[in-house]
Amino acid sequence: MNGFELYNTTRLVFGEGKIDKLGELIQPFGKRVLLVYGGGSIKKFGLYEQVKNKLSAMGATVEELSGIEPNPRLSTVNEGIRICRENDIQFILAIGGGSVIDAAKAIAAGALYDGDVWDFTIGKAVIQQALPLGTLLTLAATGSEMNGGAVITNLETKQKRTMGSKLLYPKFSIVDPTYTLTVPANQTVNGIVDIMSHVFEQYFSQTPSTPLQDRFAEGILLTVIENGERVLANSQDYDARANLLLAGTYAMNGTLPTGVTADWATHVIEHEVSAIYDIPHGEGLAILFPNWMKYVYKERLEKFVQYAVRVWNVETTGKTEDEIALEGIYATQSYFKKLGAPTCLGEVGIDNTYFERMANEAVQFGKIGNFKKLYKEDVLRILELSM
């Protein structure tokens, strides 16, 4: 196990009706608030009105930025930055899933920076200050509600990049499972895949002697697998929704990578795919992750055997370790397919036209990944396997 520091300052407020605490949670940071959200669903189901009433009751002055995209655009982030500067915004409240929260984080960083917020994604600048933000989570997926990372897309250059800082941890996140009861099946599926993929990135590690971290990760995976099926069978299952939400939060709040060298190569590759084709992040991961697994599993065969046995209950009698590992990988792919997620690039209309560009962009700063170091030719092979 590696040495580590665990840091998380987000106040997680979990459970039904916790929106009643919104006013007291925002109060310490100021009354000039930017409300950031996506489409019209929060208005359709009454959440928008609830939030506006709570903000009005605390005497807040509210500006709004709506229409945040599933892969949040740099142009939209810049519009949010403009609103913050022109209205002397003191606090940002994000209502939605990971994309909305990521956009809010980028706005929070950019509002107090003299240059281009894209600088934070390309290593040209480091985040030195940021506006405080909070979240009202409506989707189990990214875990952005309890970490300091964000992903934004530059449509002009067709690049999707990350930024991160301790300054971008939400001050609080209200997580109420009732807000996810109306999430459409396809978004629920993408969220399930995203949560599992986050766990994979931290679970498949070359770091030895991490039994506690392994059990944490396997517990989250088993919880997601079980409750994912429950939610798709009954979208109104409150307990299943709650379990998925908490699994998504713990998958990315810094708990799993303690003492572990994580990988993240598959996320890097997927970002290149969705930057060009603008497909949902979860769809890209459902396609790519099993094929990354097939490509790298021999680098630490015993870990994939452990995964197959503990997570998918693969029978070991009379089988080689290779056969056991591969059965676990195919079980993963089959589960994604059972949920309704795509399992090859062709299903989402992607051919090999941009494979060279994707591979070049993925490794532009050097090799990627830690479980197996991937170079351009490796990325190309994984993309080819995903056809």
N, C-alpha and C positions, 0 to 999 in steps of 0.2 A: 504494500500500500504506500502511496505517496503522501508526503506531508501536505497540509492544506489549510486554508482559512475559509470559514463559512460566514458569509455576510448577507443579511437580508433585513431591510428596514421597512418593508411593506406591511401595513396593518391589514390583515385579512379578516374581513367581516362576512361570515358565511351563514346563510340560512334564509328562510322565508321571512319577508317583511323587514329586512335589514335596511331598506331604503329610508326608513324612518330616522336613521342616524345620519343621513346625508348632510344636513345643515351643520350639525356639530362637528362633523369630520372636516368640512370645508372651512369653517369659520376662522381657524387660526391662520389661514393663508391669504385671506382677503376676500373682497366681495365683487371684484370685477372678473367674471368667469367667461371662458370660451367653452361652449358646448360643442363637442366633436362627435359626429355619428355618421352612419352609412345611409341606407335607403330609407324607405318609409315604414318599415316594419315596427319600429319603436313607437311610431304614431298610431299605427293600426291597432296595436295591442295595448295602448294606454300608458306605456312606460314614459314616453316623452312628456305627456301631461303631468304625470306624477312628479317627474324631475323638475319641470318648470314651476310647479306649485311649491315644491320644497325650496327651490332657489328664491322664489318670490317671498316666501315666508321669512327668509333670512335677510331680505333686503338686498339681494344680489342684483348687479347689473349684468345682463347676459348678452353675449354675442354668440353667433352660431356658425358652424362650418359643417354642412351636410354633404352627402354624396361621396363619402370615402369609399374608394374602390377595393375589391377583394385583394388586389396587389397594389397597395397605396402608391399613388403617383407622386413624383417629385413636384410636379406642377401644383397639385392639391396641397401638399405640405407648404409650398411657398405662399399659397393663398392664406393658409392659416397663420403663417409667420407675419404676413402683412396685417392681418386682422389684429394680432396680438400687439404689434408695434403701434398701430394707429389708435388703439383703444386702451393702451396701458393695461393689458390683461395681467392679472395676478395669479390666476389659477386655471388649469385646463382640466375639464371633466370629459372623459371618453366614455361613450355608451356604445357597446358593441362587442365584437370579437377581436381577435388578434390584429387584424388589419387596421381597424379603427384605433386600437391602442398604440400600435406601432406608429401610425401617422401622428398621433398626439405626442408621442415621445420625440419624434423628429421635429415637430413644431416647437416643443418645449426647449429643445437644444438650439434650434435655429433662431428663435425669437431674441435671444441674448447674444448672438454672434454676428459680427460685422460682415463676415464673408458669406459664401455659398454653403448652405447646409450640406450639400453633397460632399464637401471637403471632409466631413467626418467619416464618410464611407470609403474614401480612397486613401486615408492616412495622411492627408494634407494638413489636418488640424485635429486637435484633441478637445473633447468637450470639457470646458472649464467651469461652466455654469449653465443652469437650465431653470425654466419655470417649474414650479411644483405642479404635479398632476395627480388625479385620482381616476379610478375606473368603476364602471358598472358593467360587469361581464354578462354577455348574452349568449356565449357559445363556448362549448368545451373543445379546446383545440391547442392553442399555441403556448399557453402558460405565460403570455406576456404581461398578465395582470400581476405577476409577482417576481419580475426580473428586470434587468436594466438594458435589455437588448431590443433592437428594432430593425425591421427590414423594409426598404423602400425601393421603388422602381423608377428608373429614368427612361421614359418612353422614347425620348429623342435618340438616345444611344443604345436602347434596348439592353440595359444593364439593370440587374437586381443586386443590391448590395446591403450589407449590414452596418450598423453602428451600435455602440454600447458604452455605458458608463454607469457607475454607481449613482450618479446624479439623476438617472432616468428611472430608477425604481419608483413606481407609484407610491405616493404617501399613504394611500389606502386603496383597497379594492373590495367593493361590495359584490359578493357572489351569491346570488339568489337562484336556486335551481328552477323556480317557477318561470324565470325569464327565458328558459331554454325549452319549455314545453312545446312551443310553437315553431321551433327550428325545423325547416324542411329536411326530409330524409337525406338528400344529397349533401347538404351542409353538415348534417350529423355524421355521415359516413366519412367525409373529408376530415372532420375533427378527430374521429376515432383513429384514422390512419396517421394523422399528424402526431397525436399523443404517443402512439406506439413507436413511431419513427424517432421521436425525441428520446424515448427510452433506449431504442436500439443504438443510437449514436453514443450513448454513455455506457451501455452495457457491454457492447462488443469492443473490448479494450485489451491491450496487451499487458496491462498492469496486473501483476500477480497478487495473490492473497487478499482478495476483496470480497469475502463471503457475505458480509453485512450489506454492502452496496449491491451485490448480486441479488440477494433476497429482496431488498427494497425494489429493485427494478423488476424482478419476476412477479412480485406482488402487484405492482401497478399494471403490468401486462395482463395478468390473469383477471384482474378487476375490470380492465377495459374490455377484454374479450367477452367476459360473461355479461357485463352490463350493456355493452354495445348491442348484443343480440336482443337483450330485453327491451332496450329503447326502440329498436327498429320494429319489434313486434308490438309494442305499445308506447307510442310517443308521449303519452301522458303519465308514464311511470316516474313519479317524483323521485323515489329512492334511487332508481337507476340513473336518472339525470344527475342527481347529486353526486353519486359515486364517480361518474365520468368527469364532472367538473373538478372534483378534488384530485382525481388522478391526473388530469391535465395540468393542474397547478403544481403538484408535487413532481411531475415529470420535468419541469423546467424552472424550479425555484432555487436551484443550487444544491439540493440535497443529494441527488444521484451522483454528480461528478466529484464529490468529496473524496480525495485520495485516489482518484482515477484519472488516467489520461484518456479523454474522450476522442472521438473520431471526426465527425461532421463532414466527411467527404461527400456523402450522398446529398446532403442539403446544398452543398456548393454546386454540385452538378444540377440538381433540380432548379436552383435559382437561374441557371443559364437557360434551361428549358422554358420555364414560365416567363422569363424576361422577354423571350422572343415570341412565344405563342400565347402568353397571357392565360394559361390554364390555371385552375385552382391548385394551390400548393399541395393539398392532400392527394389530388389525382396524380400529380407528378411523382410524389413519394411512393404511392401504391405501385406505380409502374417500376420505379428505379430500385427500390430497396431490396426486393427479393433477388434482383439480378446482381446488385452489389454483393449480396450474400453469397450467391453462387460463385462469384468471381474471387472472393477473398477467404472463403471458409477454411481452407487448408492452412492459412497462416496461423490459426490457433484452433485446431480441430476440436480439442476437448471442450472449448467454450461453446461451440455450436452443438456438440453432443449434449452438453449440459442444458442448453436452451431447448433442444428438441424434447428431452426427457421431462424437464421440470415444467415447461410451459405448455407443450402439446401432448404430453403423456405418450410419447413414441415408445413402442415396445422395442426392447433391445435384443431379445433372444434370437440367436442365429443370424445376427446382422453385423456387418463391419461398421466401424466408426464413421466411415464415409457415408454409408447407407443411412445411418441414423441421422447424421447431420443434414443430409439432403432431404430426408423426410420431414424434418423440422422446417426447413426452408420452404418446401412445397406446401406444407400446412399453412405457413404464413401467407403465401400467395393465394391459396385456396380460400382462406378466411377473407382476404380482401375482395376476392371475386364474389364470395357468398354475400358480402355486404352490399355489393353492387358497384364497387370501385373498379376502374379500368386496370388491366394487368399488362397492357403493351401499348407502345406509343401509337401504333396504327389505330387503336380504338378512339383516340382523341385527335385523329387527323394529322399526325406528325410523321414525316418521313425523314430521310437522312440528309436533306438539303443543307441543313446548318450544323451538322455534326462537327465538322472541322472548326467552325467558329465557336461552338459550345465548348469543345475540348480546349481550345486555345484560351478562351476566357476563364475557364475553370482553373487553369494552372498558371494564369498570368503572373502570380506572385510566387510561383514555385510549386513544387509537389504539394498535394493535398492529402489529408487523412493521416491517421496514426496507427490504426489497426493494420493496414497495409498502405505504405506510401504509394500514392497514385500519380503517374505522370500522364502526359497527353495520350499516349498510346493506350494506357489503362482506361482512361475516361472514354475514349472511342470504343473500346471493346465493351464496356458496360452499356453504352448507348446502343451498340449493335445487338447485344443480348436482349435489350429491351424492346427491340422491334417486333 
